[in-house]
Amino acid sequence: MRLHQIKTALIGIKPPVWRRVLLSPEITLGRLHRILQTVMGWEDAHMHRFVQDGRKYSDPRFELDDIFDERKVLLGSLLAEPGSRLIYEYDFGDDWQHELLCEEFVESDTQAPYAICTDGARACPPEDCGGPHLYDDLLRVLKNPKHKDHKEMKNWVGGSFDPEAFNLEAINKRLSSELKRKK
């Protein structure tokens, strides 16, 4: 089987937050959404959509305008060759945008569906932190114990948040569980 090596990076975050995953081309965009939620560390608490060349794909239950059903579109049909790109938008209020880049194809004897994270950097921002611009503010507040909002923000993130944390083993354990779920 030919797997797609996809690099997913959050747009507007520096230093970058990214993941590299190997995926079966037969994975639907609906399943890809759940895989991205897992490898990035999101909680799947908001609407999402994929966008490529002006065409939008999402879950029809969201009742978004001019949307193609993500459950009927395969990853391999949109990221058909190295260099292909796709945008994944999550949480329209915070406006998290991820660029998905097909880096290359990798031959493997694995069976579909298949997904594994092979690399990445940094922790996913906390859910509902306000998007890329407010995420920078959150990090500044958390770094400064003298900031007037430090205690409140520290409590809000659950006591601690390490923006540099990245645990490949934990990501793949969660990903393995996600793949065992029904489509």
Secondary structure as a PSIPRED ss2 file (coil, helix, strand):
# PSIPRED VFORMAT (PSIPRED V4.0)

   1 M C   1.000  0.000  0.000
   2 R E   0.000  0.000  1.000
   3 L E   0.000  0.000  1.000
   4 H E   0.000  0.000  1.000
   5 Q E   0.000  0.000  1.000
   6 I E   0.000  0.000  1.000
   7 K E   0.000  0.000  1.000
   8 T E   0.000  0.000  1.000
   9 A E   0.000  0.000  1.000
  10 L E   0.000  0.000  1.000
  11 I C   1.000  0.000  0.000
  12 G C   1.000  0.000  0.000
  13 I C   1.000  0.000  0.000
  14 K C   1.000  0.000  0.000
  15 P C   1.000  0.000  0.000
  16 P C   1.000  0.000  0.000
  17 V C   1.000  0.000  0.000
  18 W E   0.000  0.000  1.000
  19 R E   0.000  0.000  1.000
  20 R E   0.000  0.000  1.000
  21 V E   0.000  0.000  1.000
  22 L E   0.000  0.000  1.000
  23 L E   0.000  0.000  1.000
  24 S C   1.000  0.000  0.000
  25 P C   1.000  0.000  0.000
  26 E C   1.000  0.000  0.000
  27 I C   1.000  0.000  0.000
  28 T E   0.000  0.000  1.000
  29 L H   0.000  1.000  0.000
  30 G H   0.000  1.000  0.000
  31 R H   0.000  1.000  0.000
  32 L H   0.000  1.000  0.000
  33 H H   0.000  1.000  0.000
  34 R H   0.000  1.000  0.000
  35 I H   0.000  1.000  0.000
  36 L H   0.000  1.000  0.000
  37 Q H   0.000  1.000  0.000
  38 T H   0.000  1.000  0.000
  39 V H   0.000  1.000  0.000
  40 M H   0.000  1.000  0.000
  41 G C   1.000  0.000  0.000
  42 W C   1.000  0.000  0.000
  43 E C   1.000  0.000  0.000
  44 D C   1.000  0.000  0.000
  45 A C   1.000  0.000  0.000
  46 H C   1.000  0.000  0.000
  47 M C   1.000  0.000  0.000
  48 H E   0.000  0.000  1.000
  49 R E   0.000  0.000  1.000
  50 F E   0.000  0.000  1.000
  51 V E   0.000  0.000  1.000
  52 Q E   0.000  0.000  1.000
  53 D C   1.000  0.000  0.000
  54 G C   1.000  0.000  0.000
  55 R E   0.000  0.000  1.000
  56 K E   0.000  0.000  1.000
  57 Y E   0.000  0.000  1.000
  58 S E   0.000  0.000  1.000
  59 D C   1.000  0.000  0.000
  60 P H   0.000  1.000  0.000
  61 R H   0.000  1.000  0.000
  62 F H   0.000  1.000  0.000
  63 E C   1.000  0.000  0.000
  64 L C   1.000  0.000  0.000
  65 D C   1.000  0.000  0.000
  66 D C   1.000  0.000  0.000
  67 I E   0.000  0.000  1.000
  68 F E   0.000  0.000  1.000
  69 D E   0.000  0.000  1.000
  70 E H   0.000  1.000  0.000
  71 R H   0.000  1.000  0.000
  72 K H   0.000  1.000  0.000
  73 V C   1.000  0.000  0.000
  74 L E   0.000  0.000  1.000
  75 L H   0.000  1.000  0.000
  76 G H   0.000  1.000  0.000
  77 S H   0.000  1.000  0.000
  78 L H   0.000  1.000  0.000
  79 L C   1.000  0.000  0.000
  80 A C   1.000  0.000  0.000
  81 E C   1.000  0.000  0.000
  82 P C   1.000  0.000  0.000
  83 G C   1.000  0.000  0.000
  84 S C   1.000  0.000  0.000
  85 R E   0.000  0.000  1.000
  86 L E   0.000  0.000  1.000
  87 I E   0.000  0.000  1.000
  88 Y E   0.000  0.000  1.000
  89 E E   0.000  0.000  1.000
  90 Y E   0.000  0.000  1.000
  91 D C   1.000  0.000  0.000
  92 F C   1.000  0.000  0.000
  93 G C   1.000  0.000  0.000
  94 D C   1.000  0.000  0.000
  95 D C   1.000  0.000  0.000
  96 W E   0.000  0.000  1.000
  97 Q E   0.000  0.000  1.000
  98 H E   0.000  0.000  1.000
  99 E E   0.000  0.000  1.000
 100 L E   0.000  0.000  1.000
 101 L E   0.000  0.000  1.000
 102 C E   0.000  0.000  1.000
 103 E E   0.000  0.000  1.000
 104 E E   0.000  0.000  1.000
 105 F E   0.000  0.000  1.000
 106 V E   0.000  0.000  1.000
 107 E E   0.000  0.000  1.000
 108 S C   1.000  0.000  0.000
 109 D C   1.000  0.000  0.000
 110 T C   1.000  0.000  0.000
 111 Q C   1.000  0.000  0.000
 112 A C   1.000  0.000  0.000
 113 P C   1.000  0.000  0.000
 114 Y C   1.000  0.000  0.000
 115 A E   0.000  0.000  1.000
 116 I E   0.000  0.000  1.000
 117 C E   0.000  0.000  1.000
 118 T E   0.000  0.000  1.000
 119 D E   0.000  0.000  1.000
 120 G E   0.000  0.000  1.000
 121 A E   0.000  0.000  1.000
 122 R C   1.000  0.000  0.000
 123 A C   1.000  0.000  0.000
 124 C C   1.000  0.000  0.000
 125 P C   1.000  0.000  0.000
 126 P C   1.000  0.000  0.000
 127 E C   1.000  0.000  0.000
 128 D C   1.000  0.000  0.000
 129 C C   1.000  0.000  0.000
 130 G C   1.000  0.000  0.000
 131 G H   0.000  1.000  0.000
 132 P H   0.000  1.000  0.000
 133 H H   0.000  1.000  0.000
 134 L H   0.000  1.000  0.000
 135 Y H   0.000  1.000  0.000
 136 D H   0.000  1.000  0.000
 137 D H   0.000  1.000  0.000
 138 L H   0.000  1.000  0.000
 139 L H   0.000  1.000  0.000
 140 R H   0.000  1.000  0.000
 141 V H   0.000  1.000  0.000
 142 L H   0.000  1.000  0.000
 143 K H   0.000  1.000  0.000
 144 N C   1.000  0.000  0.000
 145 P C   1.000  0.000  0.000
 146 K C   1.000  0.000  0.000
 147 H C   1.000  0.000  0.000
 148 K C   1.000  0.000  0.000
 149 D C   1.000  0.000  0.000
 150 H H   0.000  1.000  0.000
 151 K H   0.000  1.000  0.000
 152 E H   0.000  1.000  0.000
 153 M H   0.000  1.000  0.000
 154 K H   0.000  1.000  0.000
 155 N H   0.000  1.000  0.000
 156 W H   0.000  1.000  0.000
 157 V C   1.000  0.000  0.000
 158 G C   1.000  0.000  0.000
 159 G C   1.000  0.000  0.000
 160 S C   1.000  0.000  0.000
 161 F C   1.000  0.000  0.000
 162 D C   1.000  0.000  0.000
 163 P C   1.000  0.000  0.000
 164 E C   1.000  0.000  0.000
 165 A C   1.000  0.000  0.000
 166 F C   1.000  0.000  0.000
 167 N C   1.000  0.000  0.000
 168 L H   0.000  1.000  0.000
 169 E H   0.000  1.000  0.000
 170 A H   0.000  1.000  0.000
 171 I H   0.000  1.000  0.000
 172 N H   0.000  1.000  0.000
 173 K H   0.000  1.000  0.000
 174 R H   0.000  1.000  0.000
 175 L H   0.000  1.000  0.000
 176 S H   0.000  1.000  0.000
 177 S H   0.000  1.000  0.000
 178 E H   0.000  1.000  0.000
 179 L H   0.000  1.000  0.000
 180 K H   0.000  1.000  0.000
 181 R C   1.000  0.000  0.000
 182 K C   1.000  0.000  0.000
 183 K C   1.000  0.000  0.000
